[in-house]
């Protein structure tokens, strides 16, 4: 018989002392959550450089960190999207957030 406090089979110190504590409730092991969206196979248009700067992988333009980084990244991504070199993804993103991916040729 296993001990209700430590889970050991046979004798243990809890059975010998007449322990009055509540037994340890064993939690079930969490199962991994299945991935709802398939991973994106395309590469991101921007890659991090330095501490917070972003660099375009197509033309190499660096967008510095700061208050206007979000607006500059969006404008630069739209430029490549209009030329057919990138595409925008909004599914699964919060409102106002756009992700740009490089179009594979």
Backbone bond lengths (Angstrom), bond angles and torsions (degrees), N, CA, C in turn:
res aa  C-N    CA-C-N  psi(-1)  N-CA   C-N-CA  omega(-1)  CA-C   N-CA-C  phi
1 X - - - 1.440 - - 1.530 108.91 -
2 X 1.329 117.07 139.17 1.456 119.67 -178.18 1.529 110.72 -92.06
3 X 1.309 115.35 151.41 1.452 122.10 -179.42 1.530 109.32 -73.74
4 X 1.339 119.23 133.78 1.460 120.26 179.78 1.526 113.80 -72.89
5 X 1.361 118.00 -12.18 1.459 120.18 -179.23 1.518 112.87 -95.86
6 X 1.306 118.34 -43.10 1.468 119.71 -176.70 1.522 112.92 -114.53
7 X 1.316 118.82 -12.67 1.455 121.44 176.20 1.515 114.70 83.76
8 X 1.324 119.08 3.91 1.463 121.28 -179.47 1.524 110.64 -74.75
9 X 1.312 114.44 146.84 1.462 119.80 173.41 1.527 108.53 -86.06
10 X 1.297 116.33 143.82 1.465 120.25 179.10 1.513 110.75 86.27
11 X 1.340 115.14 -152.10 1.460 120.06 -174.84 1.528 110.65 -86.63
12 X 1.322 115.06 146.75 1.469 121.48 174.88 1.512 108.23 -147.22
13 X 1.318 117.90 175.48 1.460 121.31 -176.34 1.526 111.82 -68.88
14 X 1.315 118.71 -23.46 1.462 120.79 179.56 1.525 111.28 -70.28
15 X 1.303 117.07 -38.44 1.462 119.95 -179.39 1.522 110.65 -74.38
16 X 1.325 116.65 -28.14 1.455 119.93 -179.11 1.530 111.98 -74.93
17 X 1.351 118.24 -34.25 1.455 121.42 -172.57 1.521 113.17 -94.85
18 X 1.310 119.42 -7.99 1.451 120.24 -176.11 1.515 111.40 66.74
19 X 1.295 116.66 52.27 1.458 124.33 -175.18 1.523 111.86 -58.25
20 X 1.349 117.16 142.32 1.457 121.49 -178.40 1.531 112.60 -108.51
21 X 1.329 118.99 -2.60 1.464 121.72 179.34 1.526 110.13 -70.09
22 X 1.320 115.04 160.69 1.453 120.62 175.92 1.527 109.16 -72.85
23 X 1.316 118.09 143.34 1.459 119.59 178.36 1.535 111.15 -66.77
24 X 1.325 115.25 151.02 1.458 121.68 178.78 1.516 108.96 -71.95
25 X 1.307 115.88 126.66 1.464 120.37 177.13 1.522 108.18 -87.53
26 X 1.274 116.11 119.37 1.465 120.26 179.49 1.516 109.54 -82.17
27 X 1.314 114.70 126.73 1.458 120.72 178.95 1.525 109.17 -84.27
28 X 1.319 118.42 142.79 1.462 119.05 176.23 1.527 110.25 -67.62
29 X 1.293 116.05 147.91 1.458 121.55 179.86 1.525 108.30 -69.45
30 X 1.349 117.95 126.47 1.460 119.01 -179.03 1.525 111.11 -67.78
31 X 1.302 115.52 137.72 1.456 121.24 178.46 1.525 108.92 -88.75
32 X 1.324 118.46 147.28 1.467 119.51 178.35 1.521 110.71 -63.42
33 X 1.327 115.53 140.66 1.458 121.46 -179.34 1.526 108.32 -78.84
34 X 1.324 118.64 130.48 1.456 118.76 178.10 1.521 110.66 -65.28
35 X 1.301 115.53 143.67 1.461 120.88 -177.80 1.521 108.94 -74.56
36 X 1.333 115.68 124.18 1.451 120.48 -176.22 1.526 112.42 -78.40
37 X 1.313 116.39 -38.92 1.458 120.22 179.96 1.523 109.07 -108.40
38 X 1.298 116.38 140.91 1.463 120.53 177.49 1.526 109.00 -67.22
39 X 1.320 118.51 144.43 1.454 119.57 178.61 1.531 110.54 -64.84
40 X 1.317 115.11 145.34 1.456 119.83 -179.21 1.525 109.60 -73.97
41 X 1.308 116.16 130.19 1.455 120.15 -179.17 1.522 111.16 -88.59
42 X 1.322 116.27 -16.94 1.445 119.90 -178.81 1.521 109.97 -85.06
43 X 1.318 115.22 155.16 1.454 120.68 -179.33 1.520 109.89 -87.80
44 X 1.316 116.21 151.85 1.454 121.71 177.51 1.525 109.55 -69.41
45 X 1.320 116.30 148.51 1.466 121.37 -179.88 1.522 110.97 -69.47
46 X 1.329 117.06 -30.61 1.461 121.22 -177.58 1.520 110.48 -116.02
47 X 1.333 114.91 141.95 1.456 120.61 174.87 1.523 108.32 -123.26
48 X 1.323 117.65 145.95 1.466 119.42 -178.64 1.521 111.77 -72.16
49 X 1.317 115.09 139.72 1.468 122.19 173.37 1.510 107.03 -133.53
50 X 1.292 116.80 143.24 1.457 119.80 -177.58 1.519 110.29 66.54
51 X 1.328 116.24 -146.93 1.455 120.12 -178.49 1.521 112.28 -83.97
52 X 1.337 118.09 -44.52 1.460 119.68 -175.98 1.523 112.93 -142.28
53 X 1.318 117.94 5.34 1.457 120.52 179.64 1.520 110.24 -79.41
54 X 1.332 115.92 156.00 1.463 121.88 177.91 1.515 108.94 -121.20
55 X 1.337 116.18 142.29 1.463 121.51 179.17 1.519 108.71 -122.69
56 X 1.339 116.16 133.47 1.457 121.87 178.00 1.527 108.50 -72.77
57 X 1.333 117.29 131.79 1.463 120.33 -178.22 1.521 111.92 -80.03
58 X 1.334 118.21 -14.45 1.468 120.92 -179.65 1.525 110.97 -87.70
59 X 1.340 117.39 -53.45 1.462 119.89 -174.97 1.524 113.73 -108.35
60 X 1.340 118.43 -12.86 1.458 121.37 176.86 1.509 114.52 86.11
61 X 1.319 119.59 5.67 1.458 121.43 179.38 1.520 109.57 -67.60
62 X 1.334 115.84 135.83 1.450 121.64 179.47 1.518 109.37 -99.49
63 X 1.312 116.37 130.55 1.456 122.49 177.02 1.519 106.64 -106.07
64 X 1.344 116.87 113.43 1.470 119.14 -176.47 1.519 111.90 -71.87
65 X 1.317 115.05 157.72 1.464 119.72 177.48 1.524 108.71 -73.86
66 X 1.300 115.01 153.65 1.460 119.87 179.29 1.509 110.81 150.51
67 X 1.312 115.39 -169.73 1.451 120.88 -176.86 1.527 113.05 -66.05
68 X 1.310 117.83 -29.84 1.466 121.23 -175.87 1.525 113.33 -97.97
69 X 1.323 118.47 7.01 1.461 120.18 -177.16 1.526 111.63 -61.18
70 X 1.313 117.64 -41.13 1.466 120.98 -179.70 1.532 110.81 -62.58
71 X 1.329 117.02 -45.75 1.466 121.15 -179.51 1.533 111.45 -67.23
72 X 1.324 117.25 -41.79 1.468 120.21 179.14 1.523 111.74 -66.67
73 X 1.329 116.97 -38.19 1.462 120.37 177.91 1.520 110.09 -65.19
74 X 1.322 116.44 -41.42 1.464 120.09 179.38 1.530 111.01 -65.56
75 X 1.326 118.08 -45.85 1.467 121.70 -179.89 1.531 111.14 -63.80
76 X 1.317 117.16 -41.25 1.469 120.16 -179.70 1.529 110.97 -69.32
77 X 1.331 116.83 -38.05 1.461 119.91 176.37 1.514 112.15 -64.73
78 X 1.344 117.32 -39.34 1.468 120.88 177.63 1.532 111.15 -65.31
79 X 1.331 117.44 -32.95 1.463 121.00 177.01 1.525 110.29 -62.18
80 X 1.327 117.48 -48.36 1.467 120.37 178.92 1.528 111.28 -69.35
81 X 1.335 117.34 -30.29 1.465 120.34 177.62 1.530 110.55 -67.58
82 X 1.334 117.52 -38.73 1.469 120.05 178.92 1.525 111.67 -69.49
83 X 1.328 117.60 -26.27 1.462 121.67 177.79 1.527 111.94 -86.72
84 X 1.329 118.06 -3.53 1.456 122.38 178.20 1.514 114.87 81.36
85 X 1.315 117.63 12.97 1.466 121.33 -178.91 1.531 112.59 -92.63
86 X 1.333 117.06 -16.18 1.469 121.53 -178.54 1.518 108.58 -142.64
87 X 1.336 115.34 165.28 1.459 120.56 175.10 1.513 108.70 -135.99
88 X 1.325 115.60 153.23 1.461 120.22 -178.52 1.520 109.53 -99.88
89 X 1.331 115.59 146.08 1.458 122.67 178.66 1.514 107.06 -125.96
90 X 1.337 115.85 125.44 1.464 119.87 178.45 1.511 111.66 -118.84
91 X 1.317 118.15 -12.57 1.463 121.24 -177.93 1.525 110.23 -66.81
92 X 1.315 115.48 130.79 1.454 120.82 178.42 1.513 114.53 81.78
93 X 1.321 117.46 3.37 1.460 121.34 -179.87 1.524 109.53 -103.55
94 X 1.325 117.59 154.13 1.467 119.83 175.01 1.530 110.58 -65.24
95 X 1.309 116.17 165.16 1.464 120.96 -179.48 1.524 110.35 -60.54
96 X 1.319 116.44 134.43 1.455 121.97 179.13 1.512 115.53 86.10
97 X 1.329 118.23 -1.74 1.462 121.19 -178.45 1.528 108.47 -106.18
98 X 1.320 115.77 132.62 1.458 122.23 179.29 1.512 107.58 -128.57
99 X 1.315 116.84 137.53 1.451 122.39 175.99 1.511 107.94 -112.72
100 X 1.323 117.45 133.80 1.454 122.35 -179.95 1.520 109.61 -107.75
101 X 1.319 115.78 133.24 1.457 122.52 -179.69 1.502 109.52 -121.57
102 X 1.327 116.73 147.67 1.461 122.62 178.10 1.514 108.22 -75.72
103 X 1.329 117.24 132.37 1.462 121.97 177.94 1.520 108.21 -80.62
104 X 1.338 115.60 127.49 1.471 119.74 178.45 1.514 109.44 -76.51
105 X 1.296 115.01 133.44 1.478 120.14 -179.91 1.511 111.35 -93.23
